[in-house]
C-alpha cells in the first residue's frame, strides 16, 4: 500500500471539492449528488465519488444500483470506467459489493479501497470532481485530505444546534494547520418547511439561522439554504434528481449554490 502522504495524481481533474458533515441525517449525500448534477448542467465535465465505503447511497440516488462499471486489465492494474448519468461520471464502492451484505473492514482497509477507486478509475478530463464524504472525521476523510490535492470543502448542516455542533468538528478538521483545506462555504439543508397547499406559510422545523451563524464562526460564506421538501426525498428514492420535481424553490437553491461554487473556483 502506498505511503499515506504520497499524493494521488489525477492530471485530468482540475478541481476537487469534498462535501462533508459532522453527522448523518442532514442530507449531505442528497446535496452532493444534486450539486454535481447542477454543475454538470452548467456545461462542465463533472465527476462524483461516493466515499462512504460502509454506507454508499449515491447508486440508489441515481437509480443505478444494478450498474456495473466496465473494467479492463492494463498490465497488473485494473482500469475502471465510471458510470455516467445526468452528465455526471460516478464511482462508488456500491457498484462492486452485494448491497444486502455489510462490509466488515477496519478503517485502513476501507481507506485503501477508496484509494484504489481514485487511482484505478479512468476519469479523463474533469472540470469538477465532487466527493461525498461519510459523516465524521475518520480514516476515510484523513486519507482523502492527505492524498488528494483538494480545492476546497463544503460543509452541510441543518439549522439545529445539535447538527451545528457536529458540523463544527468537520469544519475544524479542514482548518487544521497540517491539512489546510479551504472551506468554500456552508450549505444549510432543511432550512424551513412550506406545505404544498399553503405556499405562503413557512415553518422553521429545525430552528433558524444556524447555517449563517456557523459561516461567521469559520469566516466563510453561507452558500445557500435548501428548504425541507418531501419531493426531494421521494425523487432520491426513485433515482431522480431535484430537477425532475416541481418545487422550483429547491431547484433555484441548487442552481445558486452551484453558481457560487463555480465562481469561487
C-alpha positions in Angstrom: 0.0 0.0 0.0 1.2 3.5 -0.8 2.5 5.7 1.9 -0.4 7.8 3.3 1.3 11.1 2.4 2.0 10.2 -1.2 -0.3 12.2 -3.4 -2.6 10.5 -5.9 -2.1 12.2 -9.3 -5.2 12.7 -11.4 -3.8 15.1 -14.1 -7.1 15.5 -15.9 -9.1 16.6 -12.8 -9.0 20.4 -12.4 -11.0 21.0 -9.2 -11.7 18.5 -6.3 -14.4 19.6 -3.8 -15.4 17.5 -0.8 -18.9 17.7 0.7 -18.8 16.9 4.4 -20.9 16.9 7.5 -20.3 16.0 11.1 -23.3 13.7 11.5 -25.6 11.6 9.3 -29.2 12.5 8.5 -28.5 16.1 7.4 -29.0 15.3 3.6 -25.3 15.5 2.8 -25.4 12.9 0.0 -28.5 14.5 -1.5 -26.7 17.8 -1.5 -23.5 16.2 -3.0 -25.5 14.4 -5.8 -27.6 17.4 -6.8 -24.6 19.8 -6.6 -22.8 17.6 -9.0 -25.8 17.5 -11.4 -26.3 21.3 -11.1 -22.6 21.9 -12.0 -22.9 19.5 -15.0 -26.0 21.3 -16.2 -23.8 24.4 -16.4 -21.8 22.6 -19.1 -18.8 21.4 -17.1 -17.4 17.9 -17.1 -18.3 16.7 -13.7 -17.5 13.6 -11.6 -19.0 12.3 -8.3 -17.1 10.0 -5.9 -19.1 8.2 -3.3 -16.5 8.0 -0.5 -18.9 6.4 2.0 -17.4 2.9 1.9 -19.7 1.5 4.6 -22.9 3.1 3.6 -22.8 4.0 -0.1 -26.0 5.8 -1.2 -25.1 7.5 -4.4 -26.1 4.5 -6.7 -29.5 4.5 -5.1 -30.0 8.2 -5.6 -29.1 8.0 -9.3 -31.1 4.8 -9.9 -28.1 2.8 -10.9 -27.8 0.3 -8.1 -27.5 -2.6 -10.6 -24.9 -0.9 -12.8 -21.5 -2.5 -13.2 -18.6 -0.3 -14.4 -16.5 -1.7 -17.2 -13.2 -3.0 -16.0 -10.2 -3.8 -18.2 -6.7 -5.0 -17.4 -3.7 -2.9 -18.0 -0.7 -5.0 -17.0 -1.1 -5.8 -13.3 -3.6 -2.9 -12.8 -7.3 -2.8 -13.4 -8.8 0.2 -15.2 -12.3 1.1 -14.0 -14.6 3.2 -16.2 -17.2 5.3 -14.3 -21.0 5.1 -14.8 -22.4 8.2 -16.4 -25.8 9.6 -15.6 -27.2 13.1 -15.8 -23.9 14.2 -17.3 -22.0 13.1 -14.1 -19.3 10.4 -14.1 -20.0 8.3 -11.0 -17.9 5.8 -9.0 -18.9 4.1 -5.8 -17.9 1.0 -3.8 -21.6 0.2 -4.1 -21.1 -0.9 -7.7 -18.7 -3.7 -6.5 -20.4 -5.2 -3.5 -23.7 -7.0 -2.7 -25.9 -4.3 -1.3 -27.6 -6.8 1.1 -24.2 -7.5 2.8 -22.4 -5.3 5.2 -18.6 -4.6 4.9 -16.7 -5.7 7.9 -13.5 -3.8 7.3 -11.2 -1.9 9.6 -10.6 1.8 8.8 -7.3 1.3 6.9 -8.8 -1.4 4.7 -11.7 1.0 3.8 -9.2 3.8 3.2 -7.1 1.6 0.9 -10.2 0.5 -1.1 -11.1 4.2 -1.6 -7.6 5.0 -2.7 -7.8 2.2 -5.3 -11.0 3.7 -6.7 -9.3 7.1 -7.1 -6.2 5.6 -8.7 -7.7 3.0 -11.0 -10.7 4.9 -12.3 -10.2 6.4 -15.8 -11.6 9.9 -15.2 -10.4 11.6 -18.4 -10.8 15.4 -18.4 -12.9 16.6 -15.4 -13.6 20.2 -14.5 -15.2 19.5 -11.1 -14.9 16.4 -9.0 -17.4 16.2 -6.1 -16.5 13.8 -3.3 -19.4 12.7 -1.0 -17.7 12.1 2.4 -19.2 9.8 5.1 -20.1 11.6 8.3 -17.4 12.3 10.9 -13.6 12.6 10.8 -12.2 9.1 10.4 -9.6 7.3 8.2 -11.6 7.9 5.0 -11.6 11.7 5.5 -7.9 11.8 6.6 -6.7 9.6 3.7 -8.6 11.7 1.1 -7.4 15.0 2.5 -3.8 13.8 2.7 -3.7 12.0 -0.7 -5.6 14.4 -3.0 -4.9 18.0 -3.9 -8.2 19.3 -2.7 -9.6 22.7 -4.0 -11.9 23.1 -1.1 -14.6 21.7 1.2 -18.3 22.4 1.5 -20.0 21.7 4.9 -23.6 20.6 5.1 -25.7 21.2 8.2 -29.2 21.7 9.4 -30.1 24.8 11.4 -30.4 23.0 14.7 -27.7 23.3 17.3 -27.1 19.5 17.6 -26.3 19.4 13.9 -24.1 22.5 14.1 -22.0 21.1 16.9 -21.1 18.1 14.8 -20.6 20.2 11.7 -18.1 22.3 13.6 -16.0 19.2 14.1 -15.9 18.5 10.4 -15.1 22.1 9.6 -12.3 22.2 12.3 -10.6 19.2 10.6 -10.2 21.2 7.4 -8.9 24.2 9.3 -6.2 22.0 11.0 -2.8 23.6 10.3 -1.5 20.3 9.0 -4.3 19.9 6.4 -5.3 23.4 5.4 -8.2 22.8 3.1 -10.2 26.0 2.3 -13.8 25.9 3.4 -15.7 27.2 0.4 -18.9 27.7 2.4 -21.7 26.3 4.4 -24.9 24.8 3.0 -27.9 24.8 5.3 -30.3 22.0 4.5 -33.9 21.6 5.7 -33.9 25.3 6.4 -37.7 25.6 6.6 -40.9 23.7 5.6 -43.7 25.1 3.4 -46.8 23.0 2.9 -47.6 22.4 -0.7 -51.2 23.6 -0.3 -50.1 26.7 1.7 -47.2 28.2 -0.2 -47.2 31.4 1.8 -46.6 29.6 5.1 -43.1 29.0 6.4 -42.3 26.7 9.4 -38.7 26.6 10.8 -38.9 23.0 12.0 -35.2 22.7 12.9 -34.6 26.2 14.1 -33.4 29.3 12.2 -30.1 30.9 11.4 -27.8 28.1 12.2 -26.0 28.0 8.9 -25.3 31.7 8.8 -24.0 31.5 12.4 -21.6 28.7 11.5 -20.4 30.6 8.4 -19.5 33.6 10.5 -17.7 31.4 13.0 -15.4 29.9 10.3 -15.0 33.2 8.4 -16.7 31.8 5.3 -20.0 32.3 3.4 -23.4 30.7 3.6 -23.7 29.3 0.1 -27.4 28.7 0.3 -30.4 27.5 2.3 -32.4 24.5 1.0 -36.0 24.1 2.1 -37.3 20.8 3.5 -39.3 19.4 0.6 -40.8 15.9 0.7 -40.5 15.6 -3.1 -36.7 15.8 -2.9 -36.5 12.7 -0.7 -39.1 10.9 -2.9 -37.1 11.8 -6.0 -33.9 10.4 -4.5 -35.7 7.1 -3.6 -36.7 6.8 -7.3 -33.2 7.6 -8.6 -34.3 11.1 -9.9 -32.6 14.4 -9.5 -34.2 17.5 -7.9 -34.5 18.9 -11.4 -37.3 16.4 -12.1 -39.6 17.6 -9.4 -42.0 20.6 -9.3 -40.6 22.7 -6.4 -38.8 25.5 -8.2 -37.5 26.9 -4.9 -35.3 23.8 -4.4 -34.1 23.9 -8.0 -33.2 27.6 -7.7 -31.3 27.0 -4.4 -29.1 24.3 -6.0 -28.6 26.5 -9.2 -27.4 29.4 -7.0 -25.2 27.2 -4.9 -23.6 25.6 -8.0 -23.0 29.1 -9.4 -21.2 30.2 -6.3 -19.0 27.2 -6.2 -18.1 27.6 -9.8 -17.3 31.3 -9.2 -15.1 30.5 -6.3 -13.0 28.1 -8.4 
